[in-house]
């Protein structure tokens, strides 16, 4: 497999991972129709709220940023439904990961120098454009 094919496979894997994450977040739930003795009189309908999972969101963000060629649109789409409070949970779930600020990935090309661990704020600041990072700072001022 050539390097270009390997790069394309990694990008496709990241896109598929982001799509699965978005499906899990926004996927259709089962609707409970019929009254079934419902005391509220709304026919048993309960609006489906997507279950928030900070670890899944953090994983999706990591997948979009971990290799060269950050998927900025995927990052913005993943964070679109995330509230300020939930973003704090995502920051905690992401933790700190090794980061090479020169290449934008986790590979150390110097055997004598270890990579520093960087938190989500650092990853986003390095990987996103100035405009996209400013947009996220507006949405999450307590964490970015």
Order of alpha helices (4+ residues) and beta strands (2+ residues): alpha-alpha-alpha-alpha-beta-beta-alpha-alpha
